Amino acid sequence: MKVAISIPDAVFEAAEELVARRRCSRSSLYAEALERLLADADGDEVTARLDAVYAEVSSGLGETLKDAQADALSDAW
């Protein structure tokens, strides 16, 4: 799909330099950048949901599990 967008000159110039260094098309560079941004946005949503859960529920280890972990670590050393 073709689209027309406006971006700051400095961003455009930096993108052009990257296109030249990578020897790729401008379209592929912008597509990759958007894919990464969208993937990060999905990760942000997951993080926000986990933050909401752990705001209500403790994520700490119970005493029994904490003691078992400490024992296992001390045996390893």
Backbone hydrogen bonds, N-H to C=O, Kabsch-Sander energy under -0.5 kcal/mol:
donor,donor_aa,acceptor,acceptor_aa,energy
12,F,8,P,-2.3
13,E,9,D,-2.8
14,A,10,A,-2.1
15,A,11,V,-2.4
16,E,12,F,-2.5
17,E,13,E,-2.0
18,L,14,A,-2.0
19,V,15,A,-2.6
20,A,16,E,-2.0
21,R,17,E,-2.3
22,R,18,L,-2.8
23,R,19,V,-1.3
24,C,19,V,-1.5
29,L,25,S,-2.0
30,Y,26,R,-2.6
31,A,27,S,-2.5
32,E,28,S,-2.4
33,A,29,L,-2.4
34,L,30,Y,-2.3
35,E,31,A,-2.4
36,R,32,E,-2.4
37,L,33,A,-2.3
38,L,34,L,-2.7
39,A,35,E,-2.3
40,D,36,R,-2.5
41,A,37,L,-2.2
42,D,38,L,-1.9
43,G,39,A,-2.0
44,D,40,D,-2.4
45,E,41,A,-1.7
46,V,42,D,-2.0
47,T,43,G,-2.6
48,A,44,D,-2.4
49,R,45,E,-2.2
50,L,46,V,-2.6
51,D,47,T,-2.7
52,A,48,A,-2.0
53,V,49,R,-2.1
54,Y,50,L,-2.8
55,A,51,D,-1.0
56,E,52,A,-0.6
56,E,53,V,-1.4
57,V,53,V,-1.7
66,K,62,G,-2.7
67,D,63,E,-2.6
68,A,64,T,-2.2
69,Q,65,L,-2.5
70,A,66,K,-2.3
71,D,67,D,-2.5
72,A,68,A,-2.5
73,L,69,Q,-2.3
74,S,70,A,-2.3
75,D,71,D,-2.0
76,A,72,A,-1.3
77,W,73,L,-0.9
